[in-house]
Amino acid sequence: MRRFWQRAKDEDPVNAGEVAAAAAAAPTPLPEPDPTAAAFFDVDNTMMRGASIYYFARGLASRKLFTMRDLAMFAWGQASFRLRGAENADHIHSAREAALAFVAGQRVDDLVRLSEEIYDEVMADRIWHGTRSLALEHLEAGQQVWLVTATPVEVARTIARRLGLTGALGTVAETDDGVYTGRLVGNLLHGPAKSEAVRALALREGLDLSRCSAYSDSVNDLPMLTAVGHPHAVNPDSALRDHAKEHGWPVHDFRTGRKVTMVALPAAAGAGALAGGVAAGIALRKHYRA
């Protein structure tokens, strides 16, 4: 066998690399850019299982920037807020100043670096592959793809970068000389605020919202979903599922078997629940420390 191989090699002067290159299929042409269309994706329980800001806080706790006791209070506050099942102006207002208090005094560049580490450690395995595939379809069609979330914009941008998306719209924290003050600029990016952000971005980017798509799991995101021409429900709550069916919207459910539950914490039922949990956790922390 060895003599046969040597003889065949000596008799065939064709370069194997050239043969492989000649046999390669022609590359698929890149799509033409579609500058007037884009897709907007909610993050928590739409792109990712659970609440991204909780995973971020958990990562900070593991680095001693946020104590495990604080984290437990955070989880208790979020769960109790979820069980109450209501979001109102008072809850949102009180959460507005408290939601990012746990990063007060931290440098922005440090938190950006930490968000990338924490994404790799905690969040990457919680991305819904089905939702990411939907986002990639829009990218392959030459469209922009943006995350739109109540999560801090620095964390949202990290998720967008890791997924290869265009960018992210998120809640903006106030800074002073590169350091977080613990207050927010404006309101949480929640409910109608998401719609306002999408409209503002569309104006800046020259997008035709009637040609754009939006994806969310929550009925709280109806303002964003109804702002575009192609709304989709992803892993929807019961209210959004009913609304989607009534209006003929596509429904994508990537949960298998019984409803997915996270051992650490159930997913937040909207930004109010998320922010309410943070606010409750911080309030309890102040109470116990006093």
C-alpha positions as CSV (number, residue, x, y, z in Angstrom):
1,M,0.0,0.0,0.0
2,R,2.8,2.4,0.8
3,R,4.5,1.7,-2.5
4,F,1.2,2.3,-4.4
5,W,0.7,5.6,-2.6
6,Q,4.3,6.8,-3.4
7,R,3.9,5.8,-7.0
8,A,0.6,7.6,-7.3
9,K,2.0,10.7,-5.8
10,D,5.0,10.7,-8.1
11,E,2.8,10.2,-11.2
12,D,0.3,13.0,-10.2
13,P,1.9,16.4,-10.4
14,V,-1.4,18.2,-9.6
15,N,-1.3,20.3,-6.5
16,A,-3.9,19.2,-3.9
17,G,-4.4,22.8,-2.7
18,E,-5.2,23.9,-6.3
19,V,-7.6,21.0,-6.7
20,A,-9.4,21.9,-3.4
21,A,-9.7,25.5,-4.4
22,A,-11.0,24.7,-7.9
23,A,-13.7,22.4,-6.3
24,A,-14.8,25.0,-3.8
25,A,-18.3,26.3,-4.3
26,A,-18.6,30.0,-5.3
27,P,-19.2,32.1,-2.2
28,T,-22.7,33.2,-1.4
29,P,-23.0,36.9,-2.3
30,L,-23.5,39.2,0.7
31,P,-27.0,40.8,0.9
32,E,-27.5,44.3,-0.3
33,P,-27.9,46.7,2.7
34,D,-31.5,47.4,3.5
35,P,-31.1,50.9,5.0
36,T,-34.7,51.6,5.8
37,A,-35.6,48.4,7.7
38,A,-34.4,47.1,11.1
39,A,-35.4,44.7,13.9
40,F,-35.7,45.5,17.5
41,F,-35.4,42.8,20.2
42,D,-36.3,43.0,23.9
43,V,-33.7,41.2,26.0
44,D,-35.1,39.6,29.2
45,N,-36.9,36.3,28.4
46,T,-36.9,37.3,24.7
47,M,-33.2,37.1,23.8
48,M,-32.1,35.7,27.1
49,R,-33.7,33.4,29.8
50,G,-34.2,35.4,32.9
51,A,-33.3,39.0,33.9
52,S,-29.9,40.3,32.5
53,I,-29.5,42.8,35.3
54,Y,-29.8,40.1,37.9
55,Y,-27.0,38.1,36.3
56,F,-25.0,41.3,36.1
57,A,-25.6,42.0,39.8
58,R,-24.7,38.3,40.6
59,G,-21.4,38.8,38.8
60,L,-20.7,41.9,40.8
61,A,-21.5,40.1,44.0
62,S,-19.0,37.4,43.1
63,R,-16.4,40.1,42.8
64,K,-17.3,41.6,46.2
65,L,-18.8,44.7,44.6
66,F,-22.3,43.8,45.7
67,T,-22.7,41.5,48.7
68,M,-24.5,38.2,48.6
69,R,-26.9,39.5,51.2
70,D,-27.7,42.4,48.9
71,L,-28.2,39.9,46.1
72,A,-30.6,37.8,48.2
73,M,-32.6,41.0,49.0
74,F,-32.5,41.9,45.3
75,A,-34.0,38.5,44.4
76,W,-36.6,38.7,47.2
77,G,-37.6,42.1,46.2
78,Q,-38.0,41.2,42.5
79,A,-39.9,38.0,43.3
80,S,-42.3,39.8,45.7
81,F,-42.9,42.6,43.2
82,R,-43.6,40.0,40.5
83,L,-46.1,38.2,42.8
84,R,-47.9,41.5,43.4
85,G,-48.4,41.6,39.6
86,A,-48.9,45.3,39.2
87,E,-46.8,48.1,37.8
88,N,-47.9,51.7,38.5
89,A,-46.4,55.2,38.3
90,D,-45.4,55.2,42.0
91,H,-43.4,52.0,41.7
92,I,-41.7,53.2,38.5
93,H,-41.0,56.6,40.1
94,S,-39.5,55.1,43.3
95,A,-37.4,52.6,41.2
96,R,-36.1,55.3,38.9
97,E,-33.6,56.6,41.4
98,A,-32.9,53.3,43.1
99,A,-32.4,50.9,40.2
100,L,-28.7,51.5,39.7
101,A,-27.7,52.6,43.2
102,F,-25.6,49.5,43.6
103,V,-23.1,50.8,41.1
104,A,-22.8,54.3,42.6
105,G,-19.1,55.2,42.8
106,Q,-17.9,52.7,40.3
107,R,-16.0,53.8,37.2
108,V,-17.7,53.4,33.9
109,D,-14.8,51.7,32.2
110,D,-14.5,49.2,35.0
111,L,-18.2,48.3,34.8
112,V,-17.9,47.9,31.0
113,R,-15.0,45.6,31.4
114,L,-16.8,43.6,34.1
115,S,-20.0,43.4,32.0
116,E,-18.0,41.6,29.3
117,E,-16.5,39.2,31.9
118,I,-19.9,38.6,33.4
119,Y,-21.6,38.0,30.1
120,D,-19.1,35.3,29.2
121,E,-19.4,33.7,32.7
122,V,-23.1,33.9,33.3
123,M,-25.2,35.1,30.4
124,A,-23.8,33.5,27.3
125,D,-25.4,30.1,28.1
126,R,-28.8,31.7,28.6
127,I,-29.2,33.1,25.2
128,W,-32.2,31.6,23.4
129,H,-30.7,30.1,20.2
130,G,-34.0,30.4,18.4
131,T,-34.2,34.2,19.1
132,R,-30.6,34.7,18.1
133,S,-31.4,32.9,14.8
134,L,-34.2,35.3,14.2
135,A,-31.9,38.2,14.7
136,L,-29.3,36.7,12.4
137,E,-31.9,36.4,9.7
138,H,-32.4,40.1,9.8
139,L,-28.7,40.7,9.7
140,E,-28.4,38.3,6.7
141,A,-31.1,40.4,5.0
142,G,-28.9,43.4,5.3
143,Q,-30.9,45.0,8.1
144,Q,-29.8,46.6,11.4
145,V,-30.6,44.7,14.6
146,W,-30.9,46.5,17.9
147,L,-31.6,45.4,21.5
148,V,-34.1,47.5,23.3
149,T,-34.1,46.9,27.1
150,A,-34.5,48.4,30.5
151,T,-31.1,46.9,31.3
152,P,-28.2,49.4,31.8
153,V,-27.0,50.5,28.3
154,E,-23.4,49.4,29.0
155,V,-24.6,45.8,29.7
156,A,-27.0,45.9,26.8
157,R,-24.1,47.0,24.5
158,T,-22.0,44.1,25.7
159,I,-24.7,41.6,24.9
160,A,-25.2,43.2,21.4
161,R,-21.5,43.0,20.7
162,R,-21.2,39.4,21.8
163,L,-24.1,38.5,19.6
164,G,-22.8,40.4,16.6
165,L,-25.7,42.8,16.5
166,T,-25.8,46.4,15.4
167,G,-26.2,48.0,18.8
168,A,-28.4,48.5,21.9
169,L,-30.8,50.9,23.4
170,G,-30.9,50.7,27.2
171,T,-31.4,52.6,30.4
172,V,-28.8,55.4,30.8
173,A,-27.1,56.0,34.2
174,E,-25.9,59.4,35.2
175,T,-22.1,59.7,35.4
176,D,-19.7,62.4,36.7
177,D,-16.2,62.4,35.4
178,G,-16.4,58.8,34.4
179,V,-18.0,57.6,37.7
180,Y,-21.6,56.5,38.2
181,T,-23.6,58.7,40.6
182,G,-26.2,56.1,41.2
183,R,-29.0,58.1,39.5
184,L,-30.6,57.7,36.1
185,V,-30.8,60.1,33.2
186,G,-34.4,60.3,32.4
187,N,-36.6,57.3,33.1
188,L,-36.1,53.5,32.8
189,L,-36.3,52.4,29.2
190,H,-39.7,50.6,29.8
191,G,-43.1,50.5,28.2
192,P,-43.7,53.7,26.2
193,A,-40.1,54.8,26.7
194,K,-39.0,51.9,24.5
195,S,-41.3,53.1,21.7
196,E,-40.0,56.6,22.0
197,A,-36.4,55.3,21.8
198,V,-37.2,53.2,18.7
199,R,-38.9,56.2,17.0
200,A,-36.0,58.5,17.8
201,L,-33.5,55.9,16.5
202,A,-35.6,55.5,13.3
203,L,-35.5,59.2,12.8
204,R,-31.7,59.3,13.2
205,E,-31.1,56.2,11.0
206,G,-33.6,57.0,8.3
207,L,-35.7,53.9,9.1
208,D,-39.2,53.3,7.8
209,L,-41.0,51.8,10.9
210,S,-43.6,50.2,8.7
211,R,-40.9,48.0,7.3
212,C,-39.3,47.3,10.7
213,S,-39.8,44.3,13.0
214,A,-40.0,44.1,16.8
215,Y,-39.8,41.1,19.2
216,S,-40.8,40.8,22.8
217,D,-42.2,38.4,25.5
218,S,-44.2,40.9,27.5
219,V,-47.5,42.8,27.0
220,N,-45.7,45.7,28.6
221,D,-43.8,46.1,25.3
222,L,-47.0,46.7,23.2
223,P,-46.0,50.3,22.6
224,M,-42.8,49.2,20.9
225,L,-44.5,46.2,19.1
226,T,-47.3,48.4,17.7
227,A,-44.8,51.1,16.6
228,V,-43.5,48.8,13.8
229,G,-45.0,47.1,10.8
230,H,-44.0,43.6,11.8
231,P,-44.5,42.8,15.5
232,H,-43.6,39.3,16.9
233,A,-44.3,37.6,20.2
234,V,-41.4,35.5,21.6
235,N,-41.9,33.2,24.6
236,P,-44.9,35.4,25.3
237,D,-46.8,35.9,28.6
238,S,-50.4,35.0,28.5
239,A,-51.7,38.5,27.8
240,L,-49.3,39.1,24.9
241,R,-50.0,35.6,23.5
242,D,-53.7,36.4,23.4
243,H,-53.1,39.8,21.8
244,A,-50.8,38.3,19.2
245,K,-53.3,35.6,18.3
246,E,-56.1,38.2,18.1
247,H,-54.1,40.4,15.7
248,G,-52.5,37.6,13.7
249,W,-48.9,38.3,14.9
250,P,-46.3,35.5,14.6
251,V,-45.7,33.7,17.9
252,H,-42.3,32.1,18.5
253,D,-42.0,29.9,21.6
254,F,-38.5,28.4,22.3
255,R,-39.4,27.0,25.7
256,T,-39.6,23.2,25.7
257,G,-41.8,21.0,27.8
258,R,-43.1,22.8,30.9
259,K,-42.4,26.5,31.3
260,V,-38.7,27.2,31.8
261,T,-37.8,28.3,35.3
262,M,-34.5,29.6,36.5
263,V,-33.2,28.1,39.8
264,A,-31.8,31.4,40.9
265,L,-34.7,33.8,40.1
266,P,-37.8,33.9,38.0
267,A,-37.7,36.2,35.0
268,A,-39.0,39.7,35.7
269,A,-42.4,40.5,34.5
270,G,-41.4,43.8,33.0
271,A,-39.0,46.6,33.9
272,G,-41.2,47.7,36.8
273,A,-40.9,44.3,38.5
274,L,-37.2,44.4,37.8
275,A,-36.7,47.9,39.1
276,G,-39.0,47.3,42.0
277,G,-36.9,44.3,43.0
278,V,-33.8,46.5,43.0
279,A,-35.5,49.2,44.9
280,A,-36.9,46.8,47.5
281,G,-33.5,45.1,47.8
282,I,-31.7,48.4,48.4
283,A,-34.4,49.6,50.8
284,L,-34.0,46.4,52.8
285,R,-30.2,46.7,52.7
286,K,-30.4,50.2,54.2
287,H,-32.9,49.1,56.8
288,Y,-30.8,46.2,58.0
289,R,-27.6,48.2,57.9
290,A,-29.3,50.9,60.0
